[in-house]
Structure formats: structure tokens, C-alpha cells
Amino acid sequence: MFYTSPMFFEWEKEHLLRDQWHCVGRVDELPEVGDYLTTVILDEPVLVVRSAAGPVALSNVCRHRGMPIATGQGSARRFVCSYHAWTYGLDGALLRAPRMENAGSIPPGAPCHGSGCATGTGSCMSASALRPRWNWAGCTT
């Protein structure tokens, strides 16, 4: 998508694009549990990973210090933040937060923020909004 006006693009992102589905990859790019890819949708880093339940889209940001928890494309059993080693499962659940056991502010299993993921016609679609304006036809979420 190309825009000649940054102001118009910002308006469209806020009023039109944020509540829509965006293609983040192909299902066949994630054939095995643990396969992942990273991308950016409307300035938000996204991690798409095949969990045991199928593809999921997660915020590619550690809840602790905002560092990315994955880069590029590959396969992993879990995701570990490089800053303080917070560890997340393939479903985005927080598995381990070193030195935070007594902090009380992080509930056990607190997940990465999800951005919604649906598959259909061979595509992985992600919605940055918690509730996109419409269902993507032929998808499972």
C-alpha cells in the first residue's frame, strides 16, 4: 500500500485498518508445531506461531520490558526474552519470570497479548483489534 500523504495514512490506520483482518502469512509456512514467523502490522510487532491448537498470532513483545521475544522465521519449543529471560509457551502463556516470583503483579500464566488469528483459504489472518468489525469468510478462529 502506498500513500502520498502521511497524515491521510495515519487517519486510515486509526479509523479503517486497525479493525480489519490482515494477511500475516500462509498456513503452509507453519507446517509443524513450534514453527513461527514474525511481522509488523500497522506498527505493531506480531509473532505468528503454530501451537498445538493451530496457528495463533501474539504480540511479539515481552510483557516485562517490551523487548521482542522472537525474530525472523524458524522453529522453537518456547520463546525467551533476551532482556530478563521471561519465557513464553507456544500459546503465549508466561511460563517463567525469573526473580519475579514474589512480585505479585504478574499472575501465573499471564499471556502475551493476542491479536486474533484465523485461517482459511490457506492464509493466516490476524486482527490487531480484539474484536474485528467482521468475520473473515471461511475461517476458523
N, C-alpha and C positions, 0 to 999 in steps of 0.2 A: 504494500500500500504506500503510495507516495502522496504527500501533501505539500503544497506550496506555502501554506500559512501555518506556522507552529501554533498560533492561537486557536485556529479552527480545529486542528488535530487534537489539542488538549480538550476542547469542548466536546468533540466526538468521543474521545476516550471516556470522559466522565458521564456523558448523557446517553451514549449509544453502545459503545463497545464493551464497557465493564459488565453489563448484564447479559452478554451473549456467550455462546459456545465458541471456542477457538480450537482448531486442529493443532495438537501438540506432537503428533507422530502417528505411525502406523502400528497396528496391533502386532504385525509380524516382525517389528523391530524389537519386541519384548517377548520372545518365544518361551523363555524359561523363568521360573520363579527366581527373583533376585535381579533380573535384567532391568536396567534403568537407563533413562536419558534425562538430560537437563535442558531447559529452555527458558526463555523470558517472555512473558505475556504482559503487555501494557506496563512495562517497568517492574513487574513482579517476577522474581525468580521461582521457577516451578521445577519440581522433581517428579517425573512420571516413572513409576516402578511397578513391575508385575509382582503382586503379593500372591499369597495362596488363594485369595478370593478373586484374583484378576487384576487388571491394571487399576492403579489409583494415582491421583495427582495430589501432591503435597506441596506446601510452601517449602522451597529449598533454602530455608533459613532456620538456624538453631534458635530455639526459644530463649536461650540464655543471653547470648551476646550478638545475635544477628549474623553470624558467620554462615557461609554456605556449608551444607552437610554433604554435598556431592558435586562433582564437576564432570563435564563431558558425558560419555556414554560408557556403560560397562555392565558388570555383574557384581553383586555384593550380597552378603548374608545379613548385614546391618549397616547403618550409616553412623559415622563417628565425626563429630565436630572437631576440627583441628585446634580450636582455641582452648577448651577445657575438657575435651573428651566426653561430652554428653553423647549418649548412644541411643539411636532410634531404630526400631524394628522396621520391617518392610511395609508395615501398615501405618507407619508414622508414630507409633506409640513410643513414649520415652521409656527406655529400658534401664538406663543407668545415668545418674547425675553425680559424678564424684564430688565429694566434700560438700554435698548439699543435703545429706540425709536428715539433718536436724533443722534445716532452714524453715520448713513448714509452709513455704509459699508455693511450692511445686507439688501438686497432687501426684501420687503414684500413677504411672501410665499416661501422664499428660501428653497428648499427641502433638505432633507438628500440626499446624493449621492446614486443613484440607482445602482444596479449591474445586472439588467436584470433578468427577471423571465419568465419562460414558463411552461405550464402544458400540460401533455399528458401521456397517459397510467397510470394515477393515481399518477404520480410523479410531484413534484415541482422541476424544474431545474433552476439553477442560473448560469449566466455567469459573471465572475469577470471583463472581458473586456467589454468595451462599445459596441463593435461590435465583437461578437464571429466569428470564422472562418467559421462556418457552422450553418445552422438552424437545430434544433433538430426535427426530423421527427414526424409528428403527433401532434405538439404543437401549442398552441395559445400563443402569447406573448402580 
